Amino acid sequence: MGVDQVLLATAGYDHTIRFWQAHSGVCMRTVQHPDSQVNAMEITPDRQLLSAAGYQHIRMYDIPSANPNPVINYDGVSKNVTAVGFQENGKWMFTGGEDKSVRIWDMRSRNLQCQRIYQVNAPVTSVVLHPNQAQLIVGDQSGAINMWDLKTDHNEQLIPETDAVIQSVAVDQEGKFMASVNNKGMCYVWRLTGGAREEKTIFYPQQRIPAHVKYGLKCLFSPDSSLLATTSADGTLKLWNTSDFTLFKTLSDPSKRWVWDCSFSEDSHYIITASSDSNGRLWNVDKAEIIREYTGHQKAIVCLAFKDVKS
């Protein structure tokens, strides 16, 4: 594995974005992000740009260069931008935010035109793109999960639990499962069928997991679709077998602080976490052991972006 091909960035409440050598834990570069905290980050598929979502804006930073300033700015969004991601070829970016909207931005021109806006009924907390590249799954503070079909503009809505905030949604890379985690620590899983070509995606309730005793914060499937990770304010990341949704491992943050975000390595054997104690951590999944710590932030790390190399 070429070390330069592994990209890791962390950010949060201290108004900095840090770029790391994932294998060594050495901070290679620190970028100031003075005008707000960073809520979410994602690396473009071509590994050239880091997108950082903040209050009323999205900033794009050039990864290969040492330029400390954003090379592209998306301004004019009201309130916090809470979610960001990319179409698989980098043609467009999607964002969601507390203005109750999801936006699609054309990445092929540098003046970043917003192509489409999709409104929901409450502030958006999480947005993911189905592997078919044609549906956006949107979680919001009202407890609704909205499925927006980009080809037909058709919308479906699920409300797994009333009076609960959807904190995070996830779809596995094979398009077989969708998961959500809420502010009560409950994780819901659906089995998916269809979704290929022009087929409609059908959602079947699969599992209700009382995953955490406190706030759920993030859910994420491993690249090989064998595990579902959930993180929480209870200071743990839990890994669930997707074969039967039994608990596989519990990774306990040494500080017992909130575990905000996580990202798997491409081989699904490692996972990186972001914690309120201002540290990032690289874990061995099978051994539930910490291999590396990423120290240097002054306040909580609430988001990370990680791009591994496919073996």
WOWOZI-V18258 format. One record per run of one state. SS is the DSSP state (H for helix, E for strand, C for the rest). FROM is the first residue (numbers start at 1). TO is the last residue. If there is no record, write none. Layout:
# WOWOZI-V18258
[[SS:FROM:TO] [SS:FROM:TO]]
This chain:
# WOWOZI-V18258
[[C:1:2] [H:3:5] [C:6:6] [E:7:12] [C:13:15] [E:16:20] [C:21:26] [E:27:32] [C:33:39] [E:40:43] [C:44:48] [E:49:53] [C:54:54] [E:55:62] [C:63:71] [E:72:86] [C:87:91] [E:92:97] [C:98:100] [E:101:106] [C:107:113] [E:114:119] [C:120:123] [E:124:129] [C:130:134] [E:135:140] [C:141:144] [E:145:149] [C:150:154] [E:155:158] [C:159:165] [E:166:171] [C:172:176] [E:177:182] [C:183:185] [E:186:193] [C:194:201] [E:202:210] [C:211:215] [E:216:221] [C:222:226] [E:227:232] [C:233:235] [E:236:241] [C:242:246] [E:247:252] [C:253:258] [E:259:264] [C:265:269] [E:270:275] [C:276:279] [E:280:284] [C:285:288] [E:289:294] [C:295:300] [E:301:307] [C:308:311]]
